[in-house]
Amino acid sequence: MPLGGLQHFTIEPQDLERSKDFYVDVLGLEIGDRPPLDFPGYWLYSDGTPTVHLVGTRKPREGIVVRGTEKKYEDTGRLDHIAFAATDVEAVRNRLNGRSVTFREQIVPRTGDTQIFLYDPDGVGVELNFPKA
């Protein structure tokens, strides 16, 4: 059973609108088409692909555990970070600094690629990877 490419990440944030603003205003993802689901949320697109799904409060049902019901939110597992390919490291630095977003930067040994690490409003790590110029 070979797997295909990763399709998306789903995040259940504490504050749906604050997280949407972060992923759109800070990282530059775009709000895109989303099916008429019975709970609030956003599908955020990167280069035309729905990459990050943000979900609001859902009703518990088979296969859906809602935060604060059967399991604690912290019991769902630990997602360390989401990584994106990125371009124009200087523009991204300026964008993050202009929005007072704290980030850490490093150069990957051997490849010389630049990486920027930051956190979304719920503490999910975000890694941005820029190929060596």
Secondary structure, DSSP 4 states (H G I P E B T S, - for coil): --------EEE--SSHHHHHHIIIIIT--EEE-----SS-EEEEEETTEEEEEEE-----BTTBPPTTSSS-GGGG----EEEEE---HHHHHHHHHHTT---EEEEPTTT--EEEEEE-TTS-EEEEEE---
